[in-house]
Amino acid sequence: MNFSANLGFLWTELALADAIRAAKKSGFDAVECHWPFDEPVEEVKAALLETELTMLGLNTRRGDVAAGDTGLAAVPGREAEARAAIDEALDYGLAIGAGAVHVMAGRADGDKARATFLDNLDYACTQAPSDMAILIEPLNPHDAPGYFLSTTDAAAALIGDLDHPRLKLMFDCYHVARGEGDVIAKVTALMPIIGHIQFAGVPGRGAPDLGEIAYSAVFAAIRDAGWTAPLGAEYKPGGPTEASLAWLKKLP
């Protein structure tokens, strides 16, 4: 298996360019991030070129985090902010050669929120470069109470309704395990619509060799289902990132 370092959680004490270099030094095959918008684009591009690592993806801004925002795209009445966040993420992603943008839904519910989300996802898919995917990710209700998208079934229904080839599912094994369970069955069944896969230990969101999920079996099932792209290590290291990387050698 190949692995991507999620630099939203790993090496957070470093500037993004230096975190990219640290990921390369530690043996990762790619990188991804959360909200890189305050990081100088040219420095990030230079680090990616130097390391020959691909930036798999980034997220749209959450909005007013202090007020409780965790995304905007499904929040009725905030369409202008949501589309500005989409434009920003697409522009930054294009500049650094990112493969995908995760459009964050936010806290909302009901039919109007669903229609708003679909409209904003259609906008994102229409505006995205032809080689960039648009991702949606269900977040479990323990970590993200009130988040509009909380199940893979709901995500699959949205993807089916919009029916745009660029719209894909971000399948986070951690969120699925915490919110739905049966990770192997779900990732296997949903493989045709998956655009990226992430993982972390359950329930603590630490390294994948900690917790109740046997990731050796999960990774084997993902490999057997035909997945070849890097899997995203999106976990909280609980200390220096280097001290949490034993799994890189023993799990694959």
C-alpha positions in Angstrom: 0.0 0.0 0.0 1.0 3.6 -0.6 0.3 6.3 2.0 -0.4 10.0 2.1 0.5 12.1 5.2 -2.4 14.4 6.2 -0.6 17.5 7.2 -3.6 18.9 8.9 -2.7 16.5 11.8 0.9 15.5 11.2 3.9 17.8 11.6 1.5 20.7 12.5 4.4 22.5 14.3 6.0 23.1 10.9 5.2 25.4 8.1 3.4 23.4 5.3 6.5 23.4 3.0 8.6 21.9 5.8 5.9 19.4 6.7 5.9 18.2 3.1 9.7 17.7 3.4 9.3 15.8 6.7 6.7 13.5 5.1 9.0 12.7 2.3 11.9 12.0 4.7 9.6 9.6 6.7 8.6 7.6 3.7 5.2 8.8 2.7 4.2 8.6 -1.0 2.0 11.7 -1.1 0.6 14.5 1.1 -2.8 16.2 1.7 -3.8 19.0 3.9 -6.8 20.8 5.5 -6.8 24.6 5.1 -3.4 25.8 3.6 -4.6 29.2 2.6 -2.3 31.2 4.8 0.8 29.3 3.5 2.7 30.9 0.6 1.8 29.1 -2.6 5.2 29.4 -4.1 6.9 27.8 -1.0 4.4 24.9 -1.1 4.9 24.4 -4.8 8.7 24.4 -4.4 8.5 21.8 -1.6 6.2 19.6 -3.7 8.6 19.9 -6.7 11.6 19.2 -4.5 10.2 16.1 -2.9 8.3 14.9 -6.0 5.2 14.4 -3.8 1.7 15.0 -5.0 -0.7 17.0 -3.0 -3.8 14.8 -3.0 -6.3 17.4 -1.7 -7.4 20.2 0.6 -10.6 21.4 2.2 -12.8 24.4 1.7 -12.7 26.8 4.6 -15.0 26.1 7.5 -16.3 29.6 7.9 -16.5 31.3 11.3 -15.0 28.6 13.5 -15.4 30.6 16.7 -19.1 30.8 16.0 -19.3 27.0 15.4 -19.0 26.8 11.6 -17.6 23.6 10.2 -18.3 24.2 6.5 -20.8 26.3 4.6 -21.9 24.5 1.5 -25.2 23.0 3.0 -26.1 26.1 5.0 -29.1 28.0 3.5 -28.6 31.7 3.2 -24.8 31.5 3.0 -24.4 30.6 -0.6 -22.2 33.5 -1.4 -19.7 32.6 1.3 -19.8 29.0 0.4 -19.0 29.7 -3.3 -16.2 32.1 -2.3 -14.7 29.3 -0.2 -15.1 26.9 -3.1 -13.4 29.4 -5.5 -10.6 29.9 -3.0 -9.9 26.2 -2.6 -10.1 25.5 -6.3 -7.7 28.4 -7.1 -5.2 27.3 -4.4 -5.5 23.7 -5.4 -4.9 24.5 -9.0 -1.8 26.5 -8.1 -0.2 23.6 -6.2 -1.5 20.8 -8.5 -3.9 19.3 -5.9 -6.0 16.3 -7.1 -9.1 17.1 -5.2 -11.1 19.6 -3.1 -13.2 18.5 -0.2 -16.3 20.7 0.0 -17.3 20.9 3.6 -21.1 20.9 4.2 -21.4 22.5 7.6 -24.1 22.2 10.3 -27.6 22.1 8.8 -30.5 19.7 8.2 -33.6 19.3 6.2 -34.6 19.4 2.5 -33.5 23.0 2.0 -30.0 22.3 3.3 -29.8 19.3 0.9 -30.9 21.4 -2.0 -28.4 24.1 -1.0 -25.6 21.5 -0.8 -26.5 20.0 -4.2 -26.5 23.5 -5.8 -23.1 24.3 -4.3 -21.6 21.0 -5.3 -22.9 21.5 -8.8 -21.1 24.8 -8.8 -17.9 23.3 -7.5 -18.0 20.5 -10.1 -18.6 23.0 -12.9 -15.8 25.3 -11.8 -13.2 22.6 -11.0 -10.4 21.9 -13.5 -11.0 18.7 -15.6 -8.4 16.8 -13.6 -9.6 17.8 -10.2 -12.2 15.8 -8.1 -14.7 17.3 -5.8 -15.1 15.3 -2.6 -17.8 15.0 0.1 -17.1 13.3 3.4 -19.6 12.0 6.0 -18.4 13.1 9.5 -19.5 11.0 12.5 -22.0 12.6 15.0 -19.6 12.0 17.9 -16.9 14.3 16.5 -19.1 16.6 14.5 -22.6 16.8 16.0 -25.1 18.5 13.7 -23.0 18.1 10.6 -25.2 17.8 7.6 -23.6 14.7 6.1 -23.2 11.9 8.6 -23.6 8.6 6.7 -22.2 7.0 3.6 -25.7 6.2 2.4 -26.6 9.9 2.4 -23.4 10.7 0.6 -24.0 8.1 -2.1 -27.5 9.4 -2.6 -26.2 12.9 -3.2 -23.6 11.6 -5.6 -26.2 9.7 -7.5 -28.6 12.7 -7.6 -26.0 15.1 -8.9 -24.6 12.5 -11.3 -21.4 14.5 -12.1 -18.3 12.5 -12.9 -16.1 14.8 -10.7 -18.1 14.3 -7.5 -16.7 11.5 -5.4 -16.9 10.2 -1.8 -14.1 10.7 0.7 -14.3 7.5 2.7 -12.8 8.0 6.1 -12.5 4.7 7.8 -12.4 6.4 11.2 -15.6 8.3 10.7 -17.4 5.3 9.2 -16.3 3.1 12.1 -17.4 5.6 14.7 -20.7 6.4 13.0 -21.8 3.3 11.1 -19.4 0.4 11.6 -18.6 -2.5 9.2 -15.8 -0.6 7.5 -14.7 -3.4 5.2 -18.2 -4.1 3.8 -18.9 -0.5 3.2 -15.6 0.4 1.6 -15.9 -2.6 -0.7 -19.5 -1.8 -1.7 -18.8 1.9 -2.2 -15.5 1.5 -4.2 -17.0 2.7 -7.5 -17.8 6.2 -6.1 -14.8 6.6 -3.8 -12.3 9.4 -4.7 -10.1 9.2 -1.6 -9.7 7.0 1.5 -8.5 8.1 4.9 -7.9 6.3 8.2 -7.1 6.6 11.9 -7.3 4.5 15.0 -10.7 4.0 16.6 -12.0 5.3 18.9 -9.2 7.7 19.8 -8.3 8.9 16.4 -4.6 8.1 17.1 -2.2 6.1 14.9 -3.8 3.2 13.0 -2.0 0.6 15.1 -3.8 1.8 18.2 -7.5 1.0 18.9 -10.0 -1.6 17.9 -9.8 -1.6 14.1 -7.5 -4.2 12.6 -6.2 -2.1 9.8 -4.1 -4.9 8.3 -7.4 -6.5 7.4 -8.9 -3.2 6.2 -5.9 -2.4 4.0 -6.0 -5.9 2.5 -9.6 -5.6 1.7 -9.0 -2.2 0.0 -6.1 -3.6 -2.0 -8.2 -6.6 -3.0 -11.0 -4.3 -4.2 -8.5 -2.8 -6.7 -7.6 0.4 -4.9 -4.1 1.6 -5.9 -4.0 5.3 -4.9 -2.3 6.4 -1.6 -4.4 6.1 1.6 -4.6 9.2 3.7 -3.1 9.0 7.2 -5.4 11.5 9.0 -4.7 10.8 12.6 -3.6 12.7 15.7 -0.1 11.6 16.6 -0.4 12.5 20.3 3.2 13.8 20.4 6.0 14.1 17.8 4.8 12.7 14.5 8.0 10.6 14.0 7.2 8.7 17.2 3.9 7.6 15.9 5.1 6.1 12.6 5.8 2.5 13.5 2.7 1.4 11.7 4.2 2.5 8.3 6.4 -0.6 8.4 4.3 -3.1 10.2 0.7 -2.7 8.9 1.1 -2.8 5.1 
